Amino acid sequence: MAKSLPPLTWFRAFEAAARQLNFTAAAQELGMTQSAVSQHVKALETRLGVTLFLRRARGLSLTDEGRMLLPQVGSALETLADAARGFEAGPTKNLLTIASSVSVAEWVIAPHLAEFKARMPDLRLRFVGTIWPDDYNTVRADVEIPFGSRSQVGRAGIMLEPGGLIALKAPGLRGPLEDLPLIESVGTSDGWSKWRDVVGPVLQPEIFVDSYGAALHMAAQGNGVALVSALLAQNALSSGQLVRASPASLQSTEGYFLRITPDVPGAEAFRDWLLERLADAPDIGSVQG
């Protein structure tokens, strides 16, 4: 059986770090944390069995192997971008394009989408999955729901509430939080280590996933406690799929934002509906820390 390819995010982290010769600058470009970029690059080096960068006090420099890999990765990423752009054309009348993470589409929008469609029955919807803030530079969307810090997203974005992080588990998972297995969403700035510092002692995470949505699914199956965005948790709590593992909540340096293309009637209608829906959702507790 052919060996599977390394994840695309590893290559994206390498390519950005190789151009910037700085993990911090690459992280800002990609909308990741510096530690996430460093971890992705280290994972790629381990997978390939070579050292791609020389880590120096004043920054990075490429090794011979890194210089050999960079043009190939850059070309491949551009080819993928061109291939994706080829599918963006098509009928656009009454079509509203919404760019968001799969987590938001599945846990925030999908449970109530029929309500919006009833308001706008002639409007067709196209969802584009995104992960990092820079993904929005490569898609043409009427509505964007990026995740990140205010500085990454920009002043045009409306921060969606509730913000902060809460701990969730399956109703059948018994025991105090400090004794339960933990699920960590990597690539975000805040996690269980901050909870340990601010709220109280917990075990080290045992399961690592790349999105809050995946963490919610893992928790719903009884695999542990997920520390996730309170915004994503609303439907999971109201439907009984998950319950609070602790009454405490945690402030976060990142969150979800909403921005639209001006003067697009469908976009304005979607913005107004989503903000109304979130305002009407049950209160799940205040944020501390």
C-alpha positions in Angstrom: 0.0 0.0 0.0 1.3 3.4 -0.9 2.4 5.6 2.0 -0.1 8.4 2.6 0.9 12.0 2.0 1.7 14.3 5.0 -1.2 16.7 5.8 -1.6 19.8 3.6 -1.3 22.1 6.7 2.2 20.8 7.3 3.3 21.8 3.8 1.5 25.2 4.1 3.3 25.9 7.4 6.7 24.9 5.8 6.1 27.0 2.7 5.1 30.2 4.7 8.0 29.7 7.1 10.4 29.2 4.2 9.4 32.4 2.5 9.4 34.4 5.8 12.3 32.6 7.4 10.4 33.3 10.7 7.9 31.1 12.4 6.1 34.1 14.0 5.7 35.9 10.7 4.5 32.7 9.1 2.0 32.2 11.9 0.6 35.7 11.4 0.3 35.1 7.6 -1.6 31.8 8.1 -3.7 32.8 11.1 -2.1 30.2 13.3 -0.2 30.3 16.5 3.6 30.4 16.3 3.7 27.0 18.2 1.3 25.5 15.7 3.5 26.5 12.8 6.6 25.2 14.5 4.8 21.9 15.4 3.6 21.4 11.8 7.1 22.0 10.4 8.7 19.6 13.0 6.1 17.0 12.1 6.9 17.3 8.4 10.7 17.0 9.2 10.0 13.9 11.2 7.9 12.4 8.5 10.4 13.1 5.7 13.4 12.2 7.8 15.3 15.4 7.1 16.0 18.8 8.7 14.4 21.6 6.7 15.5 24.6 8.7 18.5 25.6 10.8 17.1 27.3 13.9 19.2 30.3 14.7 18.9 33.0 17.3 18.1 35.6 14.7 15.7 33.5 12.7 15.6 30.6 10.3 17.7 29.5 7.4 16.9 26.7 4.9 19.0 23.6 4.8 19.9 22.1 1.4 16.9 19.8 1.8 14.6 22.7 2.6 15.8 24.6 -0.5 15.1 21.6 -2.6 11.6 21.1 -1.2 10.4 24.7 -1.3 9.9 25.2 -5.1 8.1 21.9 -5.3 5.7 22.7 -2.5 5.1 26.3 -3.7 4.3 25.0 -7.2 2.0 22.3 -5.8 0.1 24.8 -3.6 -0.4 27.2 -6.5 -1.6 24.3 -8.7 -4.2 23.4 -6.0 -5.3 27.0 -5.8 -5.7 27.2 -9.6 -7.7 23.9 -9.6 -10.0 25.3 -6.9 -10.6 28.6 -8.7 -11.6 26.6 -11.8 -14.8 25.5 -9.9 -15.8 28.9 -8.6 -17.4 30.0 -11.8 -21.0 29.2 -12.5 -24.6 30.6 -12.2 -24.6 33.3 -9.5 -28.2 34.6 -9.7 -29.8 34.3 -6.3 -26.7 32.4 -5.1 -25.3 33.4 -1.7 -21.8 32.1 -0.9 -21.0 31.6 2.8 -17.4 30.8 3.8 -16.9 29.3 7.3 -15.3 26.4 9.0 -17.0 23.1 8.8 -17.5 23.4 12.6 -19.6 26.5 12.3 -21.6 25.2 9.3 -22.4 22.0 11.2 -22.9 23.1 14.8 -24.2 26.7 14.4 -25.8 27.1 11.0 -27.2 23.7 10.0 -29.4 23.1 13.0 -31.4 26.2 12.2 -30.9 26.6 8.4 -34.5 25.6 7.5 -35.7 28.7 9.4 -33.5 31.0 7.2 -34.6 29.1 4.0 -38.2 29.7 4.9 -37.5 33.4 5.1 -35.6 33.5 1.8 -37.1 30.6 -0.3 -35.7 31.8 -3.6 -32.1 32.1 -2.4 -29.7 29.3 -3.1 -26.8 28.7 -0.7 -23.3 27.7 -1.3 -21.0 26.8 1.6 -17.2 27.0 1.3 -15.2 25.3 4.0 -12.3 27.3 5.4 -10.0 26.9 8.4 -7.4 29.7 8.7 -8.0 33.5 8.2 -5.8 33.5 5.0 -8.2 31.0 3.4 -10.6 33.8 3.0 -8.2 35.5 0.6 -8.6 32.7 -1.9 -12.4 32.4 -2.0 -15.1 34.9 -3.1 -17.8 34.8 -0.5 -20.7 37.1 0.3 -20.7 36.0 4.0 -17.5 35.2 5.9 -17.2 33.7 9.4 -13.5 33.6 10.1 -11.9 32.4 13.4 -9.0 34.3 15.0 -8.1 37.3 17.0 -9.5 40.8 16.3 -6.1 41.9 14.8 -6.2 38.9 12.4 -9.8 39.4 11.3 -9.9 43.2 11.1 -12.3 45.9 12.3 -15.0 45.1 9.7 -15.9 41.8 11.5 -18.7 41.6 14.1 -17.6 39.3 16.9 -20.2 36.6 17.5 -21.4 35.8 21.0 -21.2 33.9 23.2 -17.4 34.0 23.3 -15.0 32.1 25.4 -14.4 28.4 26.0 -16.5 25.9 28.0 -15.9 22.3 28.9 -18.4 19.7 27.5 -18.9 16.0 27.9 -21.4 13.3 27.0 -24.2 12.9 29.6 -23.1 9.4 30.3 -19.5 10.3 31.1 -19.3 10.3 34.9 -16.8 11.7 37.4 -15.3 15.0 38.3 -13.6 17.0 35.6 -10.1 16.7 37.2 -10.3 12.9 36.7 -11.7 12.7 33.2 -9.8 12.3 29.9 -9.4 15.5 27.9 -9.7 16.3 24.2 -7.5 19.1 22.9 -8.1 21.2 19.8 -4.7 22.1 18.5 -3.8 25.2 16.5 -5.7 27.6 18.8 -4.1 30.0 21.3 -6.1 28.8 24.4 -6.6 25.3 25.6 -6.4 23.0 28.6 -3.1 24.5 29.8 -4.7 27.9 30.3 -7.7 26.2 32.0 -5.2 24.6 34.4 -3.7 28.0 35.1 -6.9 29.9 35.5 -9.7 27.5 36.7 -8.1 24.5 38.3 -6.2 21.2 37.9 -7.0 18.7 35.1 -5.3 15.8 33.5 -3.0 16.1 30.4 -5.0 15.8 27.2 -5.1 12.3 25.6 -6.8 13.0 22.3 -5.8 15.8 19.9 -8.0 17.0 17.0 -7.6 19.9 14.5 -11.0 21.6 15.1 -13.6 22.4 17.7 -16.2 20.5 15.6 -14.1 17.3 15.8 -13.7 17.8 19.5 -17.4 18.1 19.9 -18.0 14.9 18.0 -15.3 13.1 20.1 -16.9 14.3 23.3 -20.4 13.4 22.2 -19.2 9.8 21.7 -18.0 9.7 25.3 -14.3 9.8 24.6 -13.5 12.7 27.0 -14.1 16.3 27.8 -13.8 18.9 25.0 -12.8 22.5 25.7 -14.6 24.4 22.8 -16.0 27.7 21.8 -19.2 28.5 23.6 -20.7 29.7 20.3 -20.4 26.1 18.9 -21.8 24.6 22.0 -25.2 26.1 22.0 -27.0 23.5 19.9 -25.1 20.6 21.4 -26.3 21.7 24.9 -29.9 22.5 23.9 -30.3 19.2 22.1 -28.9 17.2 25.0 -26.0 15.7 23.0 -23.5 17.2 25.5 -23.6 18.7 29.0 -21.3 21.0 30.9 -18.4 19.3 32.6 -17.9 22.3 34.7 -19.8 25.5 35.4 -16.7 27.5 34.8 -15.8 29.2 31.6 -12.6 30.7 30.2 -11.9 33.9 28.3 -10.2 33.4 24.9 -8.0 35.6 22.8 -9.7 34.3 19.7 -13.3 33.9 18.5 -15.6 33.8 15.5 -16.4 36.9 13.5 -19.0 37.8 10.9 -18.5 40.0 7.9 -20.4 40.5 4.7 -20.0 42.0 1.3 -21.8 45.3 1.4 -25.0 45.9 -0.6 -25.7 42.1 -1.2 -29.3 41.7 0.0 -29.0 38.0 0.7 -25.8 38.6 2.7 -27.5 41.3 4.8 -30.5 39.0 5.4 -28.2 36.1 6.5 -26.3 38.4 8.8 -29.5 39.7 10.4 -30.9 36.2 10.8 -27.8 34.7 12.3 -27.4 37.6 14.8 -31.0 37.3 15.8 -30.7 33.5 16.2 -27.7 33.9 18.4 -29.3 36.6 20.5 -32.3 34.3 21.1 -30.3 31.3 22.1 -30.4 30.2 25.8 -27.8 31.7 28.0 -25.0 29.2 28.7 -23.2 31.1 31.4 -20.8 33.9 31.8 -17.1 33.8 31.0 -14.4 34.1 33.7 -10.6 34.0 33.8 
